[in-house]
Amino acid sequence: MKRTSISFAVAFVLAALLALPAVGAKRERQLDRYWVHPELPSFGIGRIAMMPAVSFDNDLRSEKDVEAAIGQALKDTGFRWLSANSTRDQLRGDSGKDSVLALYKAQVLNGGRIDSLAAPALAARLACDAVLTVRVDRWEKHDLEWNQAGKPSTTVQLTTALIDSTGTLLWSAAGSQVADGPYYDPST
């Protein structure tokens, strides 16, 4: 895939919406919002730092699952990626404190992305051309009891944004996905 291709944004959204753990389940996707900067190819993005995923309920497992799914899906896009773990380590620095991470987490939770005034300093610190943010808006998993009939399901809703080193929003997307597992009948 070419680095200047708009299809990168489409690939990201699909990867983000495929972050469900239900393999082989029936999936329903819904893109609630999708925007791409009309001059995206002219920005010359080569290296992207993925910020650690954040969630309103601080669900570490859902955040890690989303980070892993997106990282795996986007590893062959032609961009150089700085993983969420590497980004986390670099922002902690020598002090080992999370104060910088807490600041960026608050921005992503409040607005769905890094503030355009903070993006240049963040990109410079991470030596990247753009920063990718992911907010887990909803992560619900419904499991059945051993004696309960029905289908297990998982619902994921994400908000994502890509901001370049000047603070320009390059694209943003928000969507949800529901995956139903196979029907289970305890009487059979």
C-alpha positions in Angstrom: 0.0 0.0 0.0 1.3 3.5 -0.8 2.0 5.8 2.0 0.1 8.6 0.4 -3.0 6.5 -0.1 -6.3 7.5 1.4 -7.0 3.7 1.7 -4.7 3.8 4.8 -7.5 5.5 6.7 -10.0 2.9 5.5 -7.7 0.1 6.5 -7.3 1.6 9.9 -11.0 1.9 10.5 -11.6 -1.7 9.5 -8.8 -2.9 11.7 -10.1 -1.0 14.6 -13.5 -2.4 14.2 -12.1 -5.9 13.9 -10.7 -5.6 17.4 -13.2 -8.1 18.7 -12.1 -11.3 20.2 -15.1 -13.3 18.8 -13.5 -15.4 16.0 -15.9 -16.7 13.4 -18.8 -14.8 14.9 -21.4 -12.9 12.9 -20.3 -9.3 12.8 -22.2 -6.1 12.3 -20.2 -2.9 11.6 -21.3 0.6 11.8 -19.2 3.7 10.9 -20.8 6.5 12.8 -18.3 9.2 11.6 -15.5 9.2 9.2 -13.5 12.2 8.0 -10.3 12.5 5.9 -8.3 15.7 5.3 -8.7 16.5 1.6 -4.9 17.0 1.2 -3.8 14.0 3.2 -1.2 12.8 0.6 0.6 16.1 0.7 1.6 15.8 4.4 4.2 13.1 3.6 3.6 11.0 6.7 6.2 8.3 7.2 6.5 7.5 10.9 3.4 7.3 13.1 3.4 6.9 16.9 0.4 5.1 18.4 -0.5 6.6 21.7 -1.7 4.1 24.4 -5.4 3.4 24.0 -7.6 4.9 26.7 -11.0 4.0 28.0 -13.4 5.9 30.3 -13.6 3.0 32.7 -9.8 2.3 32.7 -10.3 -1.2 31.5 -6.7 -2.2 30.9 -7.6 -5.5 29.2 -9.8 -3.8 26.5 -7.2 -1.1 26.0 -4.4 -3.8 25.5 -6.7 -5.9 23.2 -7.4 -2.9 21.0 -3.7 -1.8 20.9 -2.7 -5.3 19.9 -5.4 -5.7 17.2 -4.6 -2.4 15.6 -0.9 -2.9 15.8 -1.2 -6.3 14.1 -3.5 -5.1 11.4 -1.4 -2.1 10.5 2.1 -3.5 10.6 2.3 -4.0 6.9 0.8 -0.6 5.8 4.1 0.8 4.6 4.4 3.2 7.5 7.0 3.0 10.3 5.1 2.5 13.5 6.0 3.3 17.0 3.9 0.9 19.1 1.8 2.0 22.1 4.2 0.3 24.5 7.2 2.1 23.0 5.3 5.4 23.1 4.4 4.8 26.7 8.0 4.0 27.7 9.4 7.0 25.9 6.9 9.4 27.5 7.6 8.0 30.9 11.3 8.8 30.3 13.9 8.5 33.0 11.6 9.5 35.8 9.3 6.5 35.2 6.3 8.7 36.1 3.1 8.9 34.1 2.3 12.6 34.5 2.8 13.3 30.7 0.7 10.2 29.8 -2.0 11.4 32.2 -2.1 14.8 30.5 -2.5 13.2 27.0 -5.0 10.6 28.4 -7.2 13.4 29.7 -7.1 15.2 26.3 -8.1 12.0 24.4 -10.9 11.2 26.9 -12.3 14.7 26.6 -12.0 15.4 22.9 -11.3 12.0 21.2 -7.8 13.2 20.2 -4.6 15.0 21.3 -5.0 18.7 21.4 -3.6 20.5 18.3 -1.4 22.7 20.5 0.2 19.8 22.3 0.7 17.6 19.1 3.9 19.4 17.9 5.7 18.9 21.2 4.5 15.3 21.4 5.6 14.5 17.8 9.0 16.1 18.4 9.5 14.1 21.6 8.5 10.8 19.9 10.4 11.7 16.6 7.4 11.0 14.4 5.4 12.7 11.7 2.0 12.0 13.2 0.3 10.6 16.3 -2.5 8.1 16.3 -5.0 8.2 19.2 -7.6 5.5 20.1 -10.4 5.9 22.7 -12.4 2.8 23.7 -15.8 4.3 24.1 -17.6 1.0 24.8 -16.4 -2.6 25.4 -19.1 -4.9 26.6 -18.9 -8.7 26.6 -22.0 -10.7 27.4 -21.2 -14.3 28.4 -23.8 -16.9 29.0 -24.1 -18.9 32.2 -23.5 -22.7 31.9 -27.2 -23.4 32.0 -28.4 -20.5 29.9 -29.5 -20.7 26.2 -28.6 -18.0 23.8 -25.7 -16.3 22.0 -22.7 -14.7 23.6 -21.9 -11.2 22.2 -19.3 -8.5 22.3 -19.8 -4.8 21.5 -16.9 -2.5 20.8 -17.1 1.2 20.0 -14.0 3.2 19.2 -13.0 6.8 18.4 -9.7 7.4 16.6 -7.8 10.3 15.2 -4.5 10.9 13.3 -2.8 14.3 14.0 0.3 15.4 12.3 3.4 17.1 13.8 1.9 20.6 13.2 -1.3 19.8 15.0 -3.4 19.3 11.9 -6.1 16.7 12.1 -5.5 14.3 9.2 -8.4 12.0 9.7 -10.8 10.8 12.3 -13.2 8.0 12.6 -15.7 6.6 15.1 -17.6 3.4 14.8 -18.9 0.4 16.6 -19.1 -3.3 16.0 -21.3 -6.1 17.5 -20.2 -9.7 17.3 -22.6 -12.6 18.2 -21.1 -16.0 18.9 -22.8 -19.3 18.0 -26.1 -20.2 19.6 -25.7 -22.3 22.7 -28.4 -24.6 24.1 -27.5 -26.4 27.4 -30.1 -29.1 26.8 -28.3 -30.5 23.8 
